[in-house]
Amino acid sequence: MNAHKLLTIGFTILGNGNWSGGINYLRNLLILINDELADHLSARLFITPDQLGLYEDHFHDVLSTAP
């Protein structure tokens, strides 16, 4: 029997948050994983408390729990 396993992958803020395209790219990637690939992948976003304050508005609707 081949059981389906969920793969968890982790991400950090790209370019230390100085690249606005990186924030949008990461947000779109997390949306894709949450919506289309949720049966296969689980994503984790690793951020510092300072980054949470800066980027919470960008990611609040794609994060299931607070970091």
N, C-alpha and C positions, 0 to 999 in steps of 0.2 A: 504494500500500500504506500503510495507516494503522497504524503500529507503536504498541503500548501502551507508555506511559511511566509510570514510577513517580514519584509526586509525594512529595517530602520536606517535612515541616512541622516546625517547631520550637516548643518550649514552654519556659516558665520556671515556677518555683514561683509559684503564684497568691497574691497578697496577702502576699508575702514570707514565706509559711509560717505566718502568724499566724492564718489561717482554716483550721481543720481540715476544714471542708467542701470547701475548695479542693483540699486534698491528696487527699481521697477522689474528688472529681470528676476531677482530673487522672489519678489511678491508673486509674479506670474508663474514661476516654477512651483512655489508652494500651493498656489491655487490649483494648478494642474495635478499635482500629487494628491491633494485633498479631494478633488472632484472626480478625476478620471482614473487615477491609479491607486485609490485607497484600498482596493482589495489586494494589492501587491506591495505597496510602499507606505511607510510611515515616516514623516519628516520631523526633525527637531531643529529648532533655531537656537543656537548658542550665542547669547549676547550678554554684555555687561549691564549693570544697573544704569549706567550713564546712557548706553545705547538704547535701552528700553525707553527712557524718557524722551530721547530724540526721535525714535522711530515707531513708537507704539501706535500712532495714528495710521502708519502705513501698513501695519501687520495685525491690527486688533481683530479684524474679521477673518483672518486665516489661521490664527492661533487658537487652539482648543482650550489651552490652559496657559496661565501666566508663567513665564519662565522663572 
